[in-house]
Amino acid sequence: MKVTSRHNAAREPQAQVLPHQAAHQPQAEIQSDHALWFAFMQGDESAYAQLYKRNFYELYNYGVKLCSQPDFVKDCIHDLFIDLWKQRKRPRRITTIKPYLLKALRNIIFKEQRRQPRFQPVDLAYNFEIESSSETIMINQQASQQQQQRLYEALSTLTQRQREAVFLRFYSQLSYEEVADVLGISTKATYKLMARAIEILRQKMLPLSLLYVLLSCA
């Protein structure tokens, strides 16, 4: 990522406000994501800051699964929100905010990786890792360490694309249609991908009810 381009963007009249700067401004909390997005599109800086704060952790958590370089991921999130602010007046057909942001971040990460020679030219869509962490996969806090370890070992047997789909479906709580949109595949293909992943996990972690408890939000 070029630092100079960020600085230039920050000096443009329509891109003056950075997320961390707007966060310090007085703001009325808006509960609805759609209300936030509408206000942001109208140039509301406090709504812009709230969108950033509300989504940063999940975007970061997803981003470091795609690329294990935290600073690079933070730069990509920064660029995502700078671009959003600069292009806020451009009409967009968005039904749900979170999948849109996840997909946009995914595209930025892959684009920047292809541009930078320090990254190997690999199939980036298959570079997805899930760590053995309750914070990462939202394991129910009441689950035993043995159950957590079983889940981690089961997830490790999946392909990287299957792990990404499981992460988006259970951790990010996206619908199958939304997972398909983020991954850039058909809904039918997503159902097949998830069905195969769940079958593998079911075989590794009987009973199935335990799998859903461990993978769902506490």
C-alpha positions in Angstrom: 0.0 0.0 0.0 1.4 3.4 -0.8 1.4 5.8 2.1 1.5 8.7 -0.2 -1.8 7.8 -1.8 -3.5 7.7 1.6 -2.1 11.1 2.4 -3.2 12.6 -0.9 -6.7 11.1 -0.4 -6.9 12.7 3.1 -6.2 16.1 1.7 -9.0 16.0 -0.9 -12.0 18.1 0.0 -14.4 15.1 -0.1 -12.1 12.8 1.9 -11.0 15.0 4.8 -12.4 12.8 7.5 -10.6 9.6 8.5 -12.4 7.0 10.7 -10.2 7.6 13.7 -10.6 11.3 13.4 -14.4 11.2 13.1 -14.6 9.0 16.1 -13.6 11.9 18.3 -16.5 14.0 17.2 -19.8 14.2 19.1 -22.1 11.5 17.8 -25.6 10.2 18.5 -25.6 6.4 18.5 -27.7 5.0 15.7 -28.7 1.4 16.3 -29.7 0.3 12.8 -27.0 -0.6 10.3 -29.1 0.6 7.5 -29.8 3.9 9.2 -26.1 4.3 9.8 -25.3 3.5 6.2 -27.9 6.0 5.0 -26.6 8.7 7.3 -23.0 8.0 6.1 -24.1 8.3 2.5 -25.5 11.7 3.3 -22.0 12.7 4.6 -22.7 12.2 8.4 -19.2 11.9 9.9 -20.4 10.4 13.2 -22.2 7.6 11.3 -19.0 7.0 9.3 -17.1 6.7 12.6 -19.7 4.3 14.0 -19.6 2.1 10.9 -15.8 1.9 11.3 -15.9 1.1 15.1 -18.8 -1.3 14.7 -17.2 -3.3 12.0 -13.4 -3.0 12.5 -12.9 -6.0 14.8 -14.8 -8.4 12.6 -13.1 -7.1 9.4 -9.7 -7.4 11.1 -10.5 -10.9 12.4 -11.5 -12.0 8.9 -8.6 -10.3 7.2 -5.9 -11.9 9.3 -7.3 -15.3 8.3 -6.8 -14.3 4.6 -3.3 -12.8 5.2 -1.3 -13.4 8.4 0.2 -9.9 8.4 -1.8 -7.7 10.9 -0.4 -4.4 9.8 -1.1 -5.1 6.2 -4.7 -6.0 7.1 -5.1 -2.8 9.1 -3.9 -0.8 6.1 -6.4 -2.6 3.9 -9.3 -1.8 6.3 -8.0 1.8 6.4 -8.1 2.0 2.6 -11.5 0.4 2.5 -13.0 3.1 4.6 -11.2 5.9 2.9 -12.6 4.6 -0.4 -16.0 4.4 1.1 -15.9 8.0 2.2 -14.6 9.3 -1.1 -17.2 7.4 -3.0 -20.1 7.8 -0.6 -22.3 9.6 -3.1 -22.0 6.8 -5.6 -25.3 4.8 -5.7 -24.9 1.3 -4.3 -27.5 -1.4 -4.1 -26.7 -2.9 -0.7 -29.1 -5.1 1.2 -26.9 -6.0 4.2 -23.8 -4.0 5.3 -21.6 -6.7 6.8 -21.3 -9.0 3.8 -20.6 -6.0 1.6 -17.7 -4.8 3.8 -16.3 -8.4 4.2 -16.4 -8.8 0.4 -14.8 -5.4 -0.2 -12.0 -6.1 2.3 -11.4 -9.5 0.7 -11.1 -7.9 -2.7 -8.7 -5.2 -1.5 -6.5 -7.8 0.3 -6.2 -9.9 -2.8 -5.6 -7.0 -5.1 -2.9 -5.5 -2.9 -1.2 -8.9 -2.5 -1.1 -9.3 -6.3 0.5 -5.9 -6.6 3.2 -6.3 -4.0 6.2 -8.5 -5.0 6.8 -9.6 -1.3 3.7 -11.8 -1.6 3.9 -15.1 -3.4 1.6 -15.5 -6.4 -0.6 -18.2 -4.9 -4.3 -18.9 -5.1 -5.2 -16.5 -2.4 -8.8 -17.7 -2.0 -7.3 -20.9 -0.5 -5.1 -19.3 2.1 -7.6 -19.3 5.0 -6.7 -20.5 8.5 -8.8 -20.8 11.6 -6.8 -20.7 14.9 -7.5 -22.7 18.0 -9.0 -19.7 19.8 -12.4 -19.1 21.4 -12.1 -15.5 20.2 -11.6 -16.6 16.6 -14.2 -19.3 16.2 -16.7 -18.1 18.9 -16.6 -21.4 20.8 -19.1 -21.5 23.6 -17.3 -20.6 26.8 -18.9 -23.5 28.6 -17.3 -26.0 26.2 -14.5 -28.0 27.7 -10.9 -27.7 26.5 -11.2 -31.2 25.1 -14.3 -30.2 23.1 -12.5 -27.1 21.8 -9.5 -29.2 20.8 -11.7 -31.7 19.0 -13.3 -28.8 17.1 -10.0 -27.3 16.1 -8.7 -30.7 14.9 -11.9 -31.3 12.9 -11.6 -27.8 11.3 -8.0 -28.6 10.4 -9.2 -31.5 8.2 -11.3 -29.1 6.0 -10.0 -27.4 2.9 -9.1 -23.8 3.3 -12.1 -22.7 1.2 -14.4 -24.9 3.4 -12.9 -23.3 6.5 -13.6 -19.9 5.1 -17.2 -20.8 4.3 -17.7 -22.2 7.9 -16.1 -19.1 9.4 -18.4 -16.8 7.4 -21.5 -18.9 8.1 -21.1 -19.6 11.8 -18.8 -16.8 13.1 -20.0 -14.0 10.9 -23.5 -15.4 10.8 -24.0 -14.8 7.2 -26.8 -16.5 5.2 -25.8 -19.0 2.5 -26.6 -16.3 -0.1 -24.3 -13.8 1.6 -21.5 -16.4 2.0 -21.9 -17.0 -1.8 -21.6 -13.3 -2.5 -18.5 -12.9 -0.4 -16.8 -15.9 -1.9 -17.8 -15.1 -5.4 -19.6 -18.4 -6.1 -23.1 -19.5 -6.7 -25.6 -20.1 -3.8 -25.9 -23.7 -5.0 -22.1 -24.2 -4.8 -22.1 -22.7 -1.3 -24.7 -25.2 -0.1 -22.6 -28.0 -1.5 -19.4 -26.6 0.0 -21.1 -26.2 3.4 -22.8 -29.6 3.2 -19.5 -31.3 2.6 -17.8 -29.4 5.4 -20.5 -30.1 7.9 -20.5 -33.8 7.0 -16.8 -34.0 7.6 -17.1 -32.1 10.9 -20.1 -34.3 11.9 -18.0 -37.4 11.4 -15.2 -36.0 13.5 -17.4 -34.5 16.2 -20.5 -36.7 17.1 -23.1 -35.8 18.1 -24.0 -33.1 15.5 -25.7 -31.0 18.2 -22.3 -30.5 19.9 -20.9 -29.2 16.6 -23.6 -26.5 16.4 -23.1 -25.5 20.0 -19.4 -25.1 19.6 -19.6 -23.2 16.3 -22.5 -20.9 17.2 -22.2 -17.7 19.1 -22.2 -18.0 22.9 
